[in-house]
Amino acid sequence: MSRRVRAVVLVEGIVQGVGFRPFVYGLATGLGLDGLVGNDERGVFIEVEGAPATVEEFLSTLRKSPPPLALVERISSGLVPATGEAGFVISGSATGGPRRALVSPDVATCADCLREMGDPADRRYGYAFTNCTNCGPRFTIVHGVPYDRPNTTMAAFAMCADCAREYHDPADRRFHAQPVCCPACGPRLRLLDSGGEEIAGDPVEGTARLLGRGGVLAVKGLGGYHLAAVAACADAVTALRERKHREDKPFAVMVPDLEAARRLCDVDAAEEALLTSRARPIVLLRRRADAEVAPLVAPGNRWLGLMLPYTPLHHLLLGRLGTPIVLTSGNVSDEPIVYVDEDAIPRLGGIADAFLTHDRPIHMRTDDSVVRAFRGEDLPIRRSRGYVPHPLTLAWPVPRTVLGCGAELKHTFCLARGGHAFVSHHIGDLENYETLRSFTEGVDHFARVFDLAPEVVAHDLHPEYLSTKYALAREGVDLVGVQHHHAHIASCLADNGVAGPVIGVAFDGLGYGEDATLWGGEFLVADLAGFTRAGRLATVPMPGGAAAIRQPWRMAAAHLDAAYEGDVPADLAVVRRNADRWEAVVALARRGVSAPLTSSMGRLFDAVATIVGGRDAITYEGQAAIELEQWADQAEDGAYGCRLVGREPFVVPCAELVRAVVEDLRAGTAPAVIAARFHNAIAHVVADGCARLRESGGPDTVALSGGVFQNLLLLGRATALLEARGFRVLTHHRVPPNDGGISLGQAAVAAARDRLR
């Protein structure tokens, strides 16, 4: 006994549901150590006993080589008296203390499970719910911690003898895999017609047959229902668009494999890594000219959003079809994704011809994630399935639990405590009761699972945002209002682990400013706790308010009227197209009636897109600006000049840019060249503005945030110009630059102010 020691170990991080206990069991027994391992509310607890050198070898391996799906944040250990007990066991989970364990995101099907599904001799041959310790559902099925089967929606499925044997066998890949199941005891598929009656036969084969005939089907996935159609079938894609009331916004496409992805798009090494990652997000890729997809999959768009199969069901379906399919959120436009079976037929019955569904409940609806690759790194556009609820580690402690309530569009919320920020899955636009309910239910779920009771609640300054109203209605908390663009910059700072100060460039559609105007083209000198508005775009009216967002020709009218002081060239196409209503809208802008002032860069992009390309009305948020990026000639390096006026804050005179665009257009310059010169001009505005602020004693680090910086052409050229002038440039890699990252910024600001109390 004197030559034996016993170490007590606690491992914290994402260590439940990722095969950590089986890994520890194998490591300990392989080294001949005695003891135990189990889950509790904090993570994984371990006791190992044996020779001192062997115990030390165990601890070293634990630190250096954890299981591939684990994210170890901290390992603490200490010695206690040896007990002399022989053997090593996996003990029952401990409960009762504060919940600190983290939950894994859903993980794409692993290669081992795919091999079993493809083996006719295997009992899981062709089984649509095959999973193991290394893959399968996690976040979407869990409703409590520790991560054990009774705390998931798999609790209703009693394991058969074969599955139980695997579950309890330390040598098996499914040892303590909580969603383990097979055809004898697990969930099953059903194919239903539009009225809810079951269609006889193999559900996957029946679905493939209906899709191949041009049908539109609803398919239940990990986090909700999708709507599917063969991507090359023009009639099916047209029907899907018409029934879903989604006129132009691109559809995502699921391809069977990487080879199929390369037939549709150019795929570089960074994009391939994203496509094949465990998260399996939708990756925005440059489409090939010969891509065989229906025109209405992504009308007028140079990019396609592709993803690989990430569930066994997807693999089976794509394997039967052998062709890419559109796979888009199962909803009517602007509604949340359907995830409850009882809602599927009532809400999607007018869209889908049939339903491929199953009886494993989804506890938390979760949309697919969307990413782009920028300079070989991730640039999230929508952070959701596969990433959430993976916590973001923070460089500074959060003294009290903070809830960031987010913005109105692309909504997320964030709960932060200690060194973690839990940014939620994508909720959507808070424009209806269903989405608001999804928000409030999500907050309650995160608070329960992670044992987080908000003490500080941060919110946007806009009084009409539903997220703001939710915050103001909460009782017994300290409220912190955070200006929208400060939240954008704070989000970028938290994303990069930088406290500031920085020059923050926040370009977006709009956000409520401290002077009651609508900001959106901002240069801030900021840290996490506060900011100074150091520069901005010149303000123009938004005639009709929100109508000017839906009808960007109104912004064109406002910008042209300001640029030409009322003497707008009558031969411009945008004027001719809207002649019957032009003067009324201009008069509205001049009077300032229902025409709030805005410094928005997003609205300037809208105006230029309308002037150059003729997009008078949009059917989805940001459409005109996105199209302007699409048109731009990537080889054009010319730029319109634009001087900065005044100081504290300086002003970017939009009128100069608008006049330059019009002069080129009237001279017959190609729209692609005009679009590129405008992008280049804005990149120079960014670099010139930051240089001016640095000359005035400002920082030499720049943070770029806001939805406009989803534009890779602008982001790339602005970053290059800044770096050429010696700036350090921060961009987003873990949360989106759009409003999906606002909640993290709000939480970071509130926590920083809390630390200063």
Sequence and secondary structure as in RCSB ss.txt:
>XXXX:A:sequence
MSRRVRAVVLVEGIVQGVGFRPFVYGLATGLGLDGLVGNDERGVFIEVEGAPATVEEFLSTLRKSPPPLALVERI
SSGLVPATGEAGFVISGSATGGPRRALVSPDVATCADCLREMGDPADRRYGYAFTNCTNCGPRFTIVHGVPYDRP
NTTMAAFAMCADCAREYHDPADRRFHAQPVCCPACGPRLRLLDSGGEEIAGDPVEGTARLLGRGGVLAVKGLGGY
HLAAVAACADAVTALRERKHREDKPFAVMVPDLEAARRLCDVDAAEEALLTSRARPIVLLRRRADAEVAPLVAPG
NRWLGLMLPYTPLHHLLLGRLGTPIVLTSGNVSDEPIVYVDEDAIPRLGGIADAFLTHDRPIHMRTDDSVVRAFR
GEDLPIRRSRGYVPHPLTLAWPVPRTVLGCGAELKHTFCLARGGHAFVSHHIGDLENYETLRSFTEGVDHFARVF
DLAPEVVAHDLHPEYLSTKYALAREGVDLVGVQHHHAHIASCLADNGVAGPVIGVAFDGLGYGEDATLWGGEFLV
ADLAGFTRAGRLATVPMPGGAAAIRQPWRMAAAHLDAAYEGDVPADLAVVRRNADRWEAVVALARRGVSAPLTSS
MGRLFDAVATIVGGRDAITYEGQAAIELEQWADQAEDGAYGCRLVGREPFVVPCAELVRAVVEDLRAGTAPAVIA
ARFHNAIAHVVADGCARLRESGGPDTVALSGGVFQNLLLLGRATALLEARGFRVLTHHRVPPNDGGISLGQAAVA
AARDRLR
>XXXX:A:secstr
 TT EEEEEEEEEE SSSSHHHHHHHHHHHTT EEEEEE SSSEEEEEEE HHHHHHHHHHHHHS  TT EEEEE
EEEEE      SEEE     SS         B   HHHHHHHT TTSTTTT TT  BTTBB  TTTB SSS  GG
GBGGGGS   HHHHHHHH TTSTTTT TT   TTTS  EEEEETTS B  S HHHHHHHHHHTT  EEEE SSSE
EEEEETT HHHHHHHHHHHT  SS  EEE SSHHHHHHHB   HHHHHHHTSTT  EEEEEB TT  S GGGSTT
 SEEEEE   SHHHHHHHHHH S EEEEESSSTTS    SHHHHHHHHTTT SEEEEESS  SS     EEEEET
TEEEEEE  TTTTT  EEEEEEEEEEEEE   SSSB  EEEEEEEEEE    B S SHHHHHHHHHHHHHHHHHT
T   SEEEEES TT HHHHHHHH  SSEEEEE HHHHHHHHHHHHHT    EEEEEEEEEEE TTSSEEEEEEEE
E SS EEEEEEE  EE TTTTHHHH THHHHHHHHHHHTTT   TT HHHHHTHHHHHHHHHHHHHTTT  EE  
HHHHHHHHHHHHH   S SSTTHHHHHHHHH  TT         B SSSEEE HHHHHHHHHHHHHTT  HHHHH
HHHHHHHHHHHHHHHHHHHHTT  SEEEEESGGGG HHHHHHHHHHHHHTT EEE  SSS SSGGGHHHHHHHHH
HHHHHT 
